[in-house]
Amino acid sequence: MAEAVLAALGAAAPFLRPSEAERVAAQTRPFEPRAECFVPHPQHEFVRGRITERRGADVIVTTELGEVGGTVTVKEADVHPQNPPKFDKMEDMAMLTFLHEPAVLFNLKERYAAWMIYTYSGLFCVTVNPYKWLPVYNAEVVAAYRGKKRSEAPPHIFSISDNAYQYMLTGDGESGAGKTVNTKRVIQYFASIAAIGDRKKEATNSSKVRPEPWGDVGELGVEMGMGPQGETSSPGQVHPDPLWGHREVGVS
């Protein structure tokens, strides 16, 4: 199933999920559950290390930094256990055995190093800006996510979008409560507004409002002078603004 999903993603697959070979390699690396840990570091925030000795409330840790600053002494409370290798590049961080700050940071860091910019955290989708274009938004990827449950494909904003599309509206109730009738009315409404929506869509798309660091949607509606029929203010109309004096709002 996993290989079929990767095949459907085409060229985008390496940017969304590790291959089976990569996952197997990660799971076979040496790991000592009681010794592997994260410890604070003044420069790197947290570093991975291995506990070598305990002295009362202090713990001696050999970090992955090597000889330079490689051995540190920290308090027991500052030592955070690492997750087993099978959790490397975890797609949903809510599934981590140890869910703490360094585990989250390292999981995101490892995925980002492989250009996997999307990661789930429970109900949320975390995105790390790659500052470059990635081939994960083409038509092939859209088709691969269409109709898929979130658990059936790698993390992606398309998965969030498709689930919102599939489950944006539900109707519940016992038999005879009116589910079918009301569903027909919903369809009637959508069909009606779709038929008359071109003019409003055109007006909305042509509206240009200067962005402001203050204000809200309610203020925006007033500033644009929207009437009961959805009409906007005329081109070049000037509106007072209590914070910024006057600003020009128009329709091109």
C-alpha positions in Angstrom: 0.0 0.0 0.0 2.8 2.4 0.9 4.7 1.7 -2.3 1.5 2.3 -4.3 1.0 5.7 -2.7 4.6 6.7 -3.5 4.2 5.5 -7.1 1.1 7.6 -7.5 3.0 10.7 -6.3 5.6 10.3 -9.1 8.5 12.7 -8.9 7.1 14.3 -5.8 7.5 11.1 -3.7 11.0 11.7 -2.4 9.9 15.1 -1.0 6.9 13.7 0.8 7.8 10.3 2.3 11.0 8.3 2.9 11.4 5.2 0.7 11.0 1.7 2.2 14.8 1.2 2.0 15.4 4.4 4.0 12.9 3.4 6.7 14.5 -0.1 7.0 18.0 1.5 7.2 16.9 3.9 10.0 15.3 1.1 12.1 18.5 -1.0 12.0 20.8 1.6 13.4 22.2 0.9 16.9 20.1 2.4 19.7 20.3 2.2 23.5 16.9 3.3 24.9 18.2 4.1 28.4 21.2 6.0 27.2 20.2 7.9 24.1 19.0 11.4 24.9 18.8 15.1 24.1 20.5 17.8 26.3 20.4 21.6 26.2 23.2 23.4 24.3 23.9 27.1 24.4 24.5 27.3 20.7 22.4 24.6 19.1 19.5 24.7 21.6 19.5 20.9 22.0 21.9 18.2 20.9 21.7 14.5 20.8 23.9 12.5 23.2 24.5 9.4 25.2 24.5 9.1 29.0 27.8 7.8 30.2 27.6 8.3 33.9 25.2 9.5 36.7 26.5 11.4 39.7 23.6 12.1 42.1 21.5 14.7 40.5 24.0 15.3 37.7 24.3 13.4 34.5 27.4 13.1 32.3 26.5 13.0 28.6 28.7 12.5 25.5 27.1 14.5 22.7 27.2 14.0 19.0 29.4 17.1 18.6 32.6 15.1 19.1 35.7 16.1 21.0 35.1 19.8 21.0 32.5 20.4 23.8 31.5 16.8 23.3 31.0 15.9 27.0 28.7 17.9 29.2 27.3 17.7 32.7 23.7 18.5 33.1 20.9 18.1 35.6 18.7 15.0 35.4 15.7 17.2 34.8 17.3 18.6 31.6 17.8 15.2 30.0 15.1 14.3 27.5 14.9 10.7 26.1 15.2 10.1 22.4 12.6 8.2 20.4 13.5 4.8 18.9 14.7 4.8 15.3 11.4 3.7 13.9 10.1 7.2 14.7 12.7 8.9 12.6 11.1 11.5 10.2 7.7 10.8 11.8 4.8 12.0 9.7 2.6 12.7 12.7 4.4 13.9 15.7 1.4 13.1 17.9 2.5 9.4 17.5 6.0 10.0 19.1 6.6 7.9 22.2 8.4 10.9 23.8 6.7 14.2 22.8 8.8 17.1 24.1 10.5 20.1 22.6 13.7 18.6 21.4 11.9 15.6 19.9 9.6 17.9 17.9 12.5 20.1 16.8 14.7 17.2 15.6 11.8 15.5 13.8 11.1 18.7 11.9 14.8 19.3 11.3 15.4 15.8 9.9 12.3 16.0 7.6 13.4 19.5 6.5 16.9 18.2 5.7 15.2 15.8 3.3 13.0 18.6 1.9 9.9 17.1 3.5 8.4 20.4 4.5 5.0 19.1 5.7 4.5 17.4 9.0 1.4 16.6 11.0 1.0 17.4 14.7 -2.3 15.9 15.7 -5.0 17.9 14.0 -2.5 20.5 12.7 -0.2 20.5 9.6 3.2 22.1 10.2 4.9 23.7 7.2 8.5 24.8 7.1 9.4 27.3 4.3 11.9 25.7 2.0 12.7 29.0 0.3 12.8 27.2 -3.1 10.3 25.6 -5.4 9.6 21.9 -4.8 7.8 19.6 -7.3 5.0 18.7 -4.9 2.1 20.8 -6.4 1.6 19.5 -9.9 -1.5 17.8 -11.3 -0.2 14.3 -10.6 0.1 15.1 -6.8 -3.4 16.7 -6.8 -4.8 13.5 -8.3 -2.9 11.3 -5.8 -4.5 13.1 -2.8 -8.0 13.3 -4.2 -10.5 11.4 -2.1 -7.7 10.1 0.2 -8.1 10.1 4.0 -5.4 11.9 5.9 -3.9 8.6 7.1 -3.7 7.2 3.6 -1.1 9.6 2.2 2.0 11.6 3.3 1.5 15.0 5.0 0.5 17.7 2.5 -1.6 20.8 2.3 -3.5 19.1 -0.4 -4.6 16.4 2.1 -5.9 19.1 4.4 -7.7 20.8 1.5 -9.2 17.5 0.2 -10.5 16.6 3.6 -12.0 20.1 4.0 -13.7 19.6 0.6 -15.0 16.1 1.4 -16.3 16.9 4.9 -17.2 20.6 4.7 -20.9 19.8 5.2 -22.6 17.0 7.0 -26.2 16.3 7.8 -27.1 14.3 10.9 -30.5 13.2 12.3 -32.8 10.2 12.8 -34.9 8.7 10.1 -37.6 11.2 9.0 -35.8 14.2 10.4 -35.4 15.8 7.0 -31.8 15.0 6.0 -32.7 14.3 2.4 -35.0 17.3 1.9 -32.5 19.7 3.4 -29.7 18.2 1.3 -31.7 19.0 -1.7 -32.2 22.6 -0.5 -28.4 22.9 0.0 -27.9 21.8 -3.5 -30.6 24.2 -4.7 -28.8 27.1 -2.9 -25.4 26.2 -4.3 -26.8 25.9 -7.8 -28.6 29.3 -7.4 -25.6 31.3 -6.2 -23.3 29.6 -8.8 -25.6 30.9 -11.5 -25.7 34.5 -10.3 -22.2 34.6 -8.8 -20.2 35.8 -11.9 -21.0 39.5 -11.3 -20.1 39.4 -7.6 -17.0 37.4 -8.3 -15.9 39.9 -10.8 -16.6 42.8 -8.4 -14.7 41.0 -5.6 -11.7 40.2 -7.7 -11.4 43.8 -8.9 -11.5 45.3 -5.4 -8.2 46.6 -4.3 -7.7 47.7 -0.7 -4.4 49.0 0.6 -3.2 46.5 3.3 -3.1 47.9 6.8 -1.3 46.6 9.9 -4.4 47.5 11.9 -8.1 46.8 11.4 -10.2 43.8 10.9 -12.7 42.2 8.5 -15.6 44.1 9.9 -13.8 47.4 9.4 -12.9 46.4 5.8 -16.6 45.9 4.9 -17.4 49.3 6.2 -14.4 50.9 4.5 -15.3 49.4 1.1 -18.9 50.7 1.4 -20.6 47.4 0.7 -24.3 47.8 0.3 -27.1 45.3 0.7 -26.5 44.0 -2.8 -22.8 43.5 -2.3 -21.8 46.6 -4.3 -18.5 48.3 -3.4 -17.5 51.9 -3.2 -16.9 53.9 -6.3 -13.3 54.3 -7.7 -11.2 56.8 -5.9 -13.5 57.2 -2.9 -11.7 58.4 0.2 -12.6 57.1 3.6 -11.5 58.5 7.0 -9.3 56.3 9.1 -8.9 57.2 12.8 -5.4 55.7 13.0 -3.9 56.6 9.6 -5.7 59.8 8.6 -7.2 59.1 5.2 -6.7 56.3 2.7 -8.0 55.7 -0.8 -10.1 52.7 -1.5 -11.2 52.0 -5.1 -12.3 49.5 -7.6 -10.3 49.2 -10.8 
